[in-house]
């Protein structure tokens, strides 16, 4: 039995409470938040749990084996580091920290203490993303040419965290995973319409080795709610639409064929329009998969799919994008 505490139940934390309370190998020891009013609804749903505002006491309790840190992103580093220093395994919601220096410190501490550090890059545990990666690795889509993602909706408006740090974190994590590498260069442009200095809409372009590029559009100021990833390969193309309830993934047998023997170059290229294939995907709630993976890593001493190093790499891309934003879209090299 793994004894776990959840710290932070403002927005995403209650979902961790729900899932951890359901998993058979978990004893949920504490639900913790500095604001006691957040316990009102949860204490009705989970009257058997212990609720506390004493963050320090939870972290220092020797009966706690692991901690889920679902506090505001500005406290991820402070709370996460304290948990690691007290020998806890830690699952930290994304982003791992607000800068790569702090993230590197967390990675170092987890390695030194031999503790599991998992970063909550949720889409890495999405069955549709796993299927897309399998198609890419087996060459079914051919050589990947470019990827573009759209993650927009109207609200929830953040006060400190920009759309880049709140939304693009997901897409950088996913695209890096699908492509299998870090981008070399990043450009980003955007605007702050609602709050000065907090970008509501951002367009990011990532440049990878092999002429692969990815374009990310993120915003909380848009009339539509869209969660879509499009991958263009030289054999086939794929679209993952997470707003679809059942048919989330579609494979398009479309492309441009090249005929070696030709009189004119333009005549050698022909558009191919084939079938659309909709694979069956047995969906499981990604957060439940993530939590179970965290527990498995603790029990087996395994490396998480989204470990601290993964979170650090995502942060380095975001920092490059932030710098490009501040330099009016100038290309910025990503730190290795």
N, C-alpha and C positions, 0 to 999 in steps of 0.2 A: 504494500500500500504506500503510495507516494502522497505525502502531506503537503498540500499546496495552499498558498494565500493569493488572493487577487487584490491588487492595489490599484484603485482608480475605477469607479463605476459611473462615470459621467455619461459618456456616449457609447463607446464600444465595450466597456468593461462588463456590463450586464450580460452580454452574450458569452463572455468567458465564464461567468458565474453559472449560467444555465448549462453550458456544455461540461464544465468540470464537475458539476454536481451530478451529471448523468453518467460519467465514465466510471466503470466499476473499480479500476485500480487507483482511484483518487479519493483521498479524504480531504475535503475542502475545509481547512482549519479556520481561515479568516476571510472575511470580505471587508476591505479597508478603504476608506476615503476620508480626506480631511473635512468634507462637508457632510455632516450627519443627515441632512435633509434628503440626501440621495438614497438613504436606506429605507425611506418610507414605503415605497412600492415593493422593493426587494424583500424587506422583512416580512411582508404579507405572503409573497410567493415562496419564500424559503425560511419559514419560521424556525427550522432546525439549525440554521447556520449562525455563526458568531460574527457580529458586526462591530467594527471599532474604528475610531478616528486616530488611533495611536500608530502612525506609520513606523516610527522608530522601534516601538515595542514589537511589532510584527516582524520586522527585519531581524531583530536581535533574538527572536524566539528560536531556541534550538530545536523545537518540535516541528519547525517548518523546513521542509526539504527543498521546495522550489517556490518561486514567486512569478506571477504574471504581472507585468508592469503595463497597465493600461491608463496611465496618467496622461496629462497634457504633454505634448512633445518637448516642451521646454524643460521638463523635469525627468525625461527618460534617462539622461546621463547620470544625474545625481542619484536617483533612486536605484537605477540599475547597478551602478558602481558599488553602492552601499550593500546591496543584496549579494553581489559577488564577493565582496570583502568579508562578508559574514558566512561564506561558504554555500550560498544557495545556487541552485540551477535557476536560470532566468529566461523567461520568454518576454521579450520587449516588443510592444507594438511599434510599427514603423512610424517615423524613421528611427533608426537606432540611436541617433543623437542629432544635434543641429549643426555639427561640423565634423569633419573627418578626423581631426586631432582627438576629440573626445571619443569618437567611435573606435579609433585605434587603441585608445587606452582601455576601453571595455573589452576589446578583443584580446589584448595582452593580459588583462586580469583574468579573464575566463580561461585562457590557456595556462596561465601560471597556477591557477587554483584547480585546474582539471575539472571545470564545471561546464555544463551544457549552456550555451548562449544561442538562443534561436530568435531571429527577428521576424516579426509578423508580416512578411510580404505575402499576403493572403492568396494572391492569384497563382503563386507557384504551386499551390495545393489544389488548384482547380482541375477537375478531370478533363475539361476541354483543352486546357493549356497542355496538359500531359499528352493528350492525343495529338495535338499539333506538333509537339516536339518529336514524337515518335515518327510522324509522317516526314518531318524534315530530316531526321537522322537516317531514315531508310531510303532517302532520295526520292520519295514519292512526288514531292512538289518540284523536284529538280534543284538547280542552283537558286538560292534565294537572292532575288534582285533588290527588292525593297519591301518595307513594312510601314504601315501607317495605323495609328490608333486614335480613337476619339473617346474622350471621357469627359462628358459635359452634362450639366443639368442646371436648374434654377434653384440656388440655395443648396446646402446650408452655408451661410456666409461666415468665414473665419475672420477673427480680429487681428491675429498676429501671423498665422501661417498662410502663405500665398497658395494659389492654385498649383504652382510648380511643386511646392513641398508637400502639399496635401494630396494631390491627384497624380502628378507625374511620377511619383515614387513607385506606384504600382506598375506603370508602363515601362519605366526604365528597368525594373527588376525582371519583368516578363520578356522584354525584347532582348536584354542581355542573355537570358536563359535560352531563348529560341535561337539566337544567332550563335551562342556559345563563346562569346568574347565581350570585352569591354570596347566601347567606341574610342576612337583616337581623338576625334574633334567633336565639338558641340557648338551649335549656334542657337540662340533663343531671342525671341521678341515677345512683347506683351504690353498690357496696359493695366493701370490701376484706376478703375472708374468709380468704385464705391468708397474706398479708403485709400488715402494717399500712402504710397509705399507698399501696399499689399496688392499684388497683381491678381486680378480677377480672371484674366484670360491670358494664356501663354501658348506660344507655338515653339516647339523645340525640334531641332533636326540633329540626329546623331549620325556620325560618319564612321563606319567600321572598315576594317581591312577587307580587301577583295571587292571594293566598290559597292559594298552593301550599305544602304542608308535606311534610316527610319525617321518618320515624322510623327510627332505627338501633338495633339490638340487637347488642351485641358482648360476647363472653365466651369465656374458655378454661376455664370451669368448668361444663360442660354435657354431658349424656349423648349428645348428637347432634353430628355434624359437618354443619353446614348452611352453604351459601353461596348465598343466594337474594335476588333483587331482584324486588319486585312493583310494578308501575306501574298506577295506576288513572286512566284517562282517561274523559271523558264520552261517548266513542263505543265504545272498546274497552279491554280490559285486557291486560297482558302480564306474564309471569313468566319470569325467567331463572334457571334452577337449574343452577349450575355443577358440582354433584355428579353430574348426569346425564352419561353418557358420549357419547351421540349427540343425543338430543332435548332440547337445553339450553333452547331458547326456545319458548314457547307463547303464542299470541295468542288471547284469549277474546273472542268477539263477544257480550259481555254488557254490560248497562247499564240505565239507567232512562230511559224515554221520556216526553216531556211532550206531552199533548194540549191544544191551546189552548182548545177549546170544552168546558166542563165546568160542572156544577152545583156540585160540591164539589171543593175543591182536591185532597183525597186521591184522588179519582177520576181526576184528570188525570195521575197518575203510574203508570206500568206497567213492570214488570220485563221486560227483554228477554233471553232466553237463546238464543243462536245457536250457531254452529259453533266448534270449536276448531281453529286453524290452527297447524301445526308447520313453520316454514320450515326449509329445508335450509341449514345453515351450514358452510362449509368451514373447519374449525378449523385454525389454525396456532398453535404454541406462543407465547403472548403475549410471553414473555421474548425469544424470537428476533426477533419483530416489533419489540420495543423496541430491541434491540441494532442491528438493521439500520437502524432509523430514526435512531439516534444517528450511525451511520456516514454515512448519506445527508445528514444535516444538516451534518456536518463537511465533506463533499465539496462540497456545494452552497451552504454558508453560509446554510442555512435555519433558521427558528425551530422548535424542537421542539414537539410537541403538548403535552408536559408540561414546559414550560420552567421556569426559576427563578421566574417570576412566578406560574405555576400552583401551584408548591410553596409559595410564600409565602401565597397565598390560602387554601390548605388549612390551613396552620399558624395563620392568624388565626382560622379556625373552631374548630380544636382548642383554642386558647388561650381562646376564649370559652366553650367547653364545659367546660374545666378550671375556669375561674372559677365557672361555674354549679354544677359539682360541689361546689366548696368553699363555696358559698353555699346549699346545700340545695335546688338546683333553681331558683333565681331566674333569670328571663330576663336574658340578657346580650346587648348589642348587639355585632355583629361589626364590627371595625375595617375601614374601607374602604381 
